[in-house]
Amino acid sequence: MAKYELVMAGTGGQGLVFVASFLAEAGILAGQNVVQTQTYGISQRGGFISAEVLLDEGEILFQQVTRPSAVLVLSDVVGARYDELSVPVVYDNSLMKPRAGANWIGIPCTRIAVEVGAPKAANLVGLGAVVALCPALSLEDLSRAAEKKMKKEVAVVNIEAIRRGMQAAEAARAR
């Protein structure tokens, strides 16, 4: 496994810190070294927030993302921050304006979350899409973390949200 540096960005209240900590826990359960950080302004809910996860089999010496492997964006509040990247930038095209650039990949995260019966799981749909495009972990790794961290009935729905996000990303990549 290579070193993976993943960024989740959007507004406070979208569960990005939860997704980052969930991804970090899945990495730990998969036997990886993990660092998880987050940054946000004085107004968490509604203001810009980003959370980062580094996964590596080896020692992690620098604990910030320097070269993202992939980015998840859930709000237009990010502006043009990720326009110059050449890595996949998954964005929720249920909520955001279409983005130009070959690296911007629109996934209807919110719509899929509603379809699976978990409207607040748009963040996990996006996580599934990111993991499909940048295989830092497998669906089995994420499922193991969900089963450990969540009640059974919640885990089942959230694993389905992740799986549907992975499918949507694979379909987008095929286009």
ABEGO torsion letter per residue (X at the ends): XBBBBBBBBEBBGAGAAAAAAAAAAAAAAAGBBBBBBBBBBABABGBBBBBBBBBBABBBABABBABBABBBBABAAAEAAAAABABBBBBBAAABBBBBEAABBBBBAAAAAAAAGBAAAAAAAAAAAAAAABBABBAAAAAAAAAAABBAAAAAAAAAAAAAAAAAAAAAAAX
